[in-house]
Amino acid sequence: MQKQGLELKQTQRLSPLQIQTIKLIELPVQELEQKIRAELESNPVLDDGPDPDRQQDDDNAKDISIDDIKDDGEIPAYKTRINNWGKDPRPEYNTFSVRESFTESLMEQLGYRNLSEREYQIGSFIVGSLDADGYLRRDIESLVDDMAFRAGMEVSEQEVEDMLSVIQEFDPPGIGARDLRECLILQLNAREQTEDVRDAKRILTEQFAEFTNRHFNKVMSRLNINEDRLKAAMACITRLNPAPGGQLDDSFSEHAQQIVPDFVLEDHDGQLSFTMPRFNIPELRVNKKYSDMMESAKGSDDRSQKEAATFIRQKVDSAKWFIEALKQRQNTLQRTMQAILDFQHDYFLDGDEANLKPMVLKDIAEITGFDISTVSRVVNSKYIETHFGIFPLKYFFSEGMENKEGEEVSTRELKKALQECVDSEDKKKPLTDEQLVTEMEKRGYKVARRTIAKYRGQLGIPLARWRKEL
């Protein structure tokens, strides 16, 4: 027997203003400008021209009232203009070169090739199968099976091989390799074929096992080369990149794109502050002529006037939400950046990574009172210009570990110390991971061997045997 009943559930729904604000918070300044321009084109109520009432105080500016218009819905009584950006003394964008993600770069290069739709789909699947280092760790047969199961495409192993060969011609060289040797050979193939490069290729193709085991006398004897030529060839090999795709979130190629900093750090004799350059973002307000049109429609029984008034009311509603969302975006970014600046004050004075404290999203969320997801949206794709460089806000976030004194230090400080250990080692007897643990302990950092291996990989530092020099 079926029973019927009522059940009350409490659900949380985002308001139009919250949705609009969330979308705007995620945008960096260049995309925000494009969004505002698109909104100006689609909503005739929005105006970015000179304000005829500019001399009046904002609080005395005439707002639009639709109380007398018979229509459902409410318009919140927000001010109908945004004027809290300040003036930017620089007339043009101060743009900086950053690097686009390695996957984006490969897909862009794939699009430049004269490929059929089928070839493009196979190539896209291969690109999506590469790991963070840029390697294809799976065999061709498995890719063929995956494409049939996940993409619904029946392809042959030869088709996948052919497209993999195309991708292996992309930049950075070494992409799409199936093992380290193939990765290094691909990079050598892309270089000018000098004697040193040819010797290096022979070493990797004919004597790879002996070379990796540091049996240099065997390599010289079997390839009939002297010590000078071996050293020159080794120099070629050691300059190659064993992980052309990069590591984790630092996966970048060398293709530059232009960005505009969302914040500019200012240092006045140790007093730190920041500005948010306005650039080409206009001041927005609701056009006064639509207020007059609304006023004239009050009490009218004319159907066409009522329909026009309803249309205007909807556009005014949309315009007010957008203007208020911009104001809330501004406030959210300001408070978040101020919290980061206060938290990392010592670092921002001179950019010394040793002063970069461990900081996670939760720390800033607790300071600002924002949700962690809101802080994450602010941090994503935003940059700050400082007197010691241009940095994404994500750069300042890192986990922490304790040193021997029990003080918490950031992973960036640990990585910097590890890099210094490697830089100062005897290259004829490079330090193993176990020895690096000891060296780090001498510097006051207690780090496990597996942590050393992890950080070494993220820094692009090869194993000890690969760092050994004659």
C-alpha positions in Angstrom: 0.0 0.0 0.0 1.4 3.4 -1.0 1.4 6.3 1.4 1.3 9.9 0.6 2.6 12.7 2.7 4.2 16.1 2.8 7.9 16.5 3.5 9.5 19.9 4.2 13.1 20.4 3.0 15.2 23.4 3.5 17.4 24.2 0.5 19.7 27.0 -0.1 19.4 28.9 -3.4 21.8 31.6 -4.6 20.2 34.9 -5.4 20.8 36.5 -8.8 23.2 39.0 -7.2 25.2 36.1 -5.6 25.4 34.3 -8.9 26.5 37.4 -10.8 29.1 38.2 -8.1 30.6 34.7 -8.2 31.0 34.9 -11.9 32.6 38.3 -11.8 35.0 37.3 -9.0 36.5 34.5 -11.1 37.4 36.9 -13.9 40.9 38.5 -14.2 40.9 42.2 -15.1 41.2 41.7 -18.9 38.2 39.3 -19.0 36.3 41.6 -16.7 36.7 44.5 -19.1 35.3 42.3 -21.9 32.4 41.2 -19.8 31.5 44.8 -19.0 31.7 45.8 -22.7 29.4 42.9 -23.5 27.0 43.9 -20.8 27.0 47.5 -22.1 26.1 46.3 -25.6 23.3 44.0 -24.5 21.7 46.3 -21.9 20.7 49.8 -23.1 20.0 50.9 -19.6 23.7 50.7 -18.6 25.7 53.8 -19.4 29.4 54.5 -19.3 29.3 58.0 -20.7 29.7 61.3 -18.7 27.3 61.6 -15.8 25.2 64.8 -16.1 24.6 64.7 -12.3 28.3 64.2 -11.5 28.4 67.3 -9.4 25.7 66.0 -7.1 26.5 63.7 -4.2 25.9 60.1 -5.1 23.4 59.8 -2.3 21.3 62.6 -3.8 21.3 61.1 -7.3 17.9 60.3 -8.6 17.1 56.6 -8.3 14.5 54.8 -10.3 11.3 53.9 -8.6 8.8 51.5 -10.1 6.5 51.2 -7.1 3.6 52.4 -9.1 4.1 50.0 -12.0 1.8 46.9 -11.7 4.3 44.1 -12.3 5.7 41.2 -10.2 9.2 41.3 -8.8 11.2 43.7 -6.8 14.2 45.8 -7.5 16.6 46.3 -4.6 17.4 49.9 -3.6 21.1 49.8 -4.6 22.8 52.9 -5.9 22.8 52.8 -9.6 26.4 53.7 -10.2 29.8 52.3 -9.3 32.6 54.8 -8.7 35.0 53.1 -6.3 37.9 52.1 -8.6 40.0 55.2 -8.3 42.1 56.7 -11.2 45.0 54.8 -12.7 47.8 57.3 -13.6 49.0 54.9 -16.4 47.1 55.4 -19.6 47.8 51.9 -21.0 47.8 48.4 -19.7 51.0 47.4 -18.0 51.2 43.9 -19.4 53.5 41.1 -18.5 54.5 37.9 -20.2 53.4 34.7 -18.5 53.4 31.1 -19.8 50.3 29.2 -20.9 49.6 25.7 -19.7 51.3 22.9 -21.5 48.0 21.1 -22.4 46.6 24.4 -23.9 49.8 24.8 -25.9 49.6 21.3 -27.3 45.9 21.6 -28.3 46.7 24.9 -30.0 49.5 23.3 -32.0 47.2 20.4 -32.9 44.8 22.9 -34.3 47.4 24.4 -36.6 48.0 21.1 -38.3 46.0 20.2 -41.4 44.2 17.3 -39.9 41.0 15.5 -40.6 38.3 15.5 -37.9 39.2 11.9 -37.1 42.9 12.6 -36.8 42.2 15.6 -34.6 40.1 13.5 -32.3 42.8 10.9 -32.0 45.4 13.6 -31.4 43.2 15.2 -28.7 42.8 11.9 -27.0 46.6 11.4 -26.9 47.2 14.8 -25.5 44.7 14.2 -22.8 46.5 10.9 -22.0 49.9 12.5 -21.3 51.0 12.7 -17.7 52.2 15.9 -15.9 55.7 15.4 -17.2 54.6 15.2 -20.8 55.1 11.4 -21.1 52.7 8.8 -22.7 53.0 6.2 -20.0 50.4 3.8 -21.6 50.9 1.4 -24.5 49.3 2.0 -27.8 47.0 -1.0 -27.5 45.5 0.4 -24.3 44.9 3.7 -26.0 43.1 2.0 -28.8 40.9 0.1 -26.3 40.2 3.3 -24.3 39.2 5.3 -27.4 36.7 2.5 -28.3 35.3 2.4 -24.8 35.4 6.1 -23.7 35.1 8.0 -27.0 33.2 5.5 -29.1 35.9 5.5 -31.8 37.2 2.4 -33.5 40.8 3.2 -34.5 43.8 1.1 -35.4 47.2 1.0 -33.6 48.8 2.5 -36.7 46.5 5.5 -36.7 47.5 6.2 -33.0 51.2 5.7 -33.8 51.0 8.1 -36.7 49.3 10.8 -34.6 51.7 10.3 -31.8 54.6 10.9 -34.2 52.9 14.2 -35.1 52.5 15.2 -31.4 56.2 14.3 -30.8 57.1 17.1 -33.3 55.4 19.7 -31.0 57.1 22.2 -28.7 58.5 21.7 -26.2 60.7 18.9 -27.7 60.3 15.6 -25.9 56.6 15.7 -25.5 54.8 12.4 -26.1 57.8 10.2 -25.3 57.1 6.8 -23.8 60.3 6.7 -21.7 63.2 8.8 -20.7 65.5 7.7 -23.5 62.9 8.5 -26.2 62.3 11.9 -24.5 65.9 12.8 -24.6 66.4 11.6 -28.2 63.4 13.6 -29.4 65.0 16.7 -27.9 68.3 16.0 -29.6 66.5 15.5 -32.9 65.2 19.0 -32.6 68.7 20.5 -32.3 71.3 21.4 -34.8 73.1 18.1 -35.6 76.6 19.0 -34.5 79.2 16.4 -33.6 78.4 16.7 -29.9 74.7 16.2 -30.6 75.4 13.2 -32.8 77.6 11.7 -30.2 74.9 12.2 -27.6 72.3 10.5 -29.7 74.6 7.5 -30.2 75.2 7.2 -26.5 71.4 7.2 -25.8 70.6 4.8 -28.7 73.5 2.4 -28.5 74.9 2.6 -25.0 72.1 3.8 -22.8 72.4 1.2 -20.1 76.2 1.7 -19.8 75.8 5.4 -19.7 73.1 5.4 -17.0 75.2 3.1 -14.9 78.1 5.5 -15.3 80.4 3.0 -17.1 82.1 5.7 -19.0 85.2 3.7 -20.1 82.9 1.1 -21.8 81.0 3.9 -23.6 84.2 5.5 -24.9 85.6 2.2 -26.0 82.5 0.9 -27.8 81.7 4.2 -29.5 85.4 4.9 -30.2 85.4 8.4 -28.8 87.8 10.1 -26.4 87.1 11.7 -23.0 86.7 15.2 -24.4 84.0 14.1 -26.8 82.3 12.1 -24.1 82.3 15.2 -21.8 80.9 17.4 -24.7 78.2 14.8 -25.4 77.3 14.5 -21.7 77.0 18.3 -21.5 74.4 18.1 -24.3 72.5 15.4 -22.5 72.5 17.1 -19.0 71.1 20.3 -20.6 68.0 18.4 -21.8 64.8 18.4 -19.9 63.7 15.0 -18.5 60.2 16.4 -17.8 59.2 18.6 -20.7 55.6 18.8 -19.5 56.6 20.3 -16.1 55.4 19.3 -12.7 51.9 19.5 -11.2 50.5 23.0 -11.3 53.8 24.4 -12.6 53.2 22.6 -16.0 54.0 25.4 -18.4 55.5 25.7 -21.9 57.5 28.7 -23.0 54.7 30.1 -25.1 54.0 33.6 -23.8 50.7 35.3 -23.3 50.0 38.8 -22.0 48.4 39.4 -18.6 47.5 42.5 -16.7 48.1 42.6 -12.9 45.0 42.9 -10.9 46.9 44.4 -8.0 50.0 46.6 -7.7 52.1 46.5 -4.5 53.3 49.8 -3.2 56.1 50.2 -0.6 56.4 53.6 1.2 59.3 53.2 3.6 58.2 49.8 4.8 54.5 50.7 4.8 52.9 48.3 2.4 49.7 48.9 0.5 48.3 48.0 -2.9 46.1 49.5 -5.6 43.7 47.9 -8.1 44.4 49.5 -11.5 41.3 50.5 -13.3 42.7 50.5 -16.8 39.9 50.4 -19.3 37.1 49.5 -16.9 34.5 52.2 -17.2 32.4 53.8 -14.5 28.9 52.4 -14.9 25.5 53.9 -14.0 21.9 53.7 -15.1 21.1 56.1 -17.9 18.8 58.9 -16.6 16.6 59.0 -19.7 15.2 55.6 -18.7 14.3 57.1 -15.3 12.3 59.7 -17.2 10.6 57.0 -19.3 9.6 55.1 -16.2 8.3 58.3 -14.6 6.1 59.0 -17.7 4.7 55.5 -17.6 3.3 55.9 -14.0 -0.4 55.6 -13.9 -0.7 55.1 -17.6 -3.5 52.8 -18.9 -1.9 52.6 -22.3 -0.9 49.0 -22.9 2.1 49.7 -25.1 3.5 52.1 -22.5 3.0 49.4 -19.8 4.8 46.9 -21.9 7.6 49.3 -22.5 7.8 50.1 -18.8 7.9 46.3 -18.0 10.8 45.9 -20.5 12.7 48.8 -19.0 12.1 47.5 -15.5 13.7 44.2 -16.4 16.7 45.9 -17.9 17.0 48.2 -14.9 16.8 45.2 -12.6 19.6 43.5 -14.6 21.7 46.7 -14.6 21.4 47.2 -10.9 22.4 43.6 -10.2 25.4 44.0 -12.4 26.6 47.2 -10.9 26.2 45.9 -7.3 28.0 42.7 -8.3 30.9 44.8 -9.5 31.0 46.6 -6.2 30.9 43.3 -4.3 33.6 41.9 -6.5 35.8 44.9 -5.8 35.2 44.6 -2.0 35.9 40.8 -2.1 39.2 41.2 -4.0 40.3 44.1 -1.8 39.7 42.3 1.5 41.3 39.0 0.2 44.4 40.8 -1.1 44.7 42.8 2.1 44.5 39.6 4.2 47.3 38.0 2.0 49.4 41.1 2.3 49.0 41.2 6.1 49.7 37.5 6.4 52.8 37.6 4.2 54.0 41.1 5.2 57.7 40.2 5.8 57.9 38.4 2.4 56.4 41.4 0.5 59.0 43.7 1.9 61.8 42.2 -0.2 60.6 39.0 -1.8 62.8 36.7 0.2 61.3 33.2 0.0 62.7 32.4 3.4 60.1 34.9 4.8 57.2 33.2 2.9 55.0 31.7 5.6 53.0 28.5 5.2 49.5 29.6 4.1 46.5 27.8 2.9 43.1 29.0 1.6 41.5 28.3 5.0 43.8 30.8 6.7 42.6 33.6 4.4 39.0 32.5 4.6 39.1 32.7 8.4 40.6 36.2 8.3 38.2 37.6 5.7 35.1 35.7 6.8 34.7 34.5 3.2 34.0 30.9 2.2 37.1 28.9 1.1 35.5 28.6 -2.3 35.3 32.4 -2.6 38.9 32.8 -1.7 39.8 30.2 -4.2 37.9 32.1 -6.9 39.7 35.3 -6.0 43.1 33.6 -6.1 42.6 31.9 -9.4 44.0 33.7 -12.5 44.8 36.9 -10.5 48.3 38.5 -10.5 50.1 41.1 -8.4 52.9 43.4 -9.6 55.6 43.9 -6.9 59.0 45.6 -6.9 60.6 42.1 -7.1 58.5 40.5 -9.8 55.0 39.6 -11.1 53.3 36.7 -9.3 50.1 34.8 -9.5 48.3 34.9 -6.1 48.5 31.1 -6.0 52.2 31.5 -5.6 51.9 32.7 -2.0 50.0 29.6 -0.9 51.9 26.6 0.3 51.7 23.9 3.0 54.0 24.0 5.9 56.4 21.7 7.8 58.2 22.1 11.1 62.0 22.6 11.4 64.1 21.2 14.3 63.1 24.1 16.5 59.4 23.3 16.0 58.9 26.4 13.9 56.6 26.1 10.9 58.3 26.8 7.6 56.8 26.8 4.1 57.5 24.1 1.5 59.0 26.9 -0.7 61.6 27.5 1.9 62.4 23.8 2.0 62.7 23.6 -1.8 65.0 26.6 -1.8 67.2 24.9 0.8 67.2 21.7 -1.2 68.2 23.5 -4.3 71.1 25.1 -2.5 72.3 21.7 -1.2 72.3 20.4 -4.8 74.0 23.5 -6.2 76.8 23.3 -3.7 77.5 19.5 -3.9 80.6 17.9 -5.5 79.4 17.1 -9.0 81.9 14.2 -9.2 80.2 12.7 -6.2 76.6 14.1 -6.2 74.5 13.6 -3.1 72.0 10.8 -3.0 68.5 11.4 -1.6 69.6 9.8 1.7 72.6 12.2 1.8 70.4 15.1 1.0 68.3 14.2 4.1 71.4 14.6 6.2 72.4 17.9 4.5 68.9 19.3 5.1 69.1 18.3 8.8 72.4 20.2 9.1 70.4 23.3 7.8 67.7 22.7 10.4 65.1 20.9 8.3 63.9 17.5 9.3 62.6 16.0 6.0 61.9 12.4 5.1 63.7 10.8 2.1 60.4 10.4 0.2 59.8 14.1 0.7 63.2 14.9 -0.7 62.4 12.7 -3.7 59.1 14.5 -4.2 60.6 18.0 -4.0 63.6 17.1 -6.1 61.2 15.9 -8.8 59.1 19.1 -8.6 62.3 21.2 -8.9 63.4 19.2 -12.0 66.5 17.9 -10.2 67.5 14.5 -11.6 68.8 11.6 -9.6 72.3 11.7 -8.3 73.7 9.4 -11.0 72.4 11.8 -13.6 74.1 14.8 -11.9 77.5 13.1 -11.9 80.2 14.8 -14.0 83.6 13.5 -15.1 
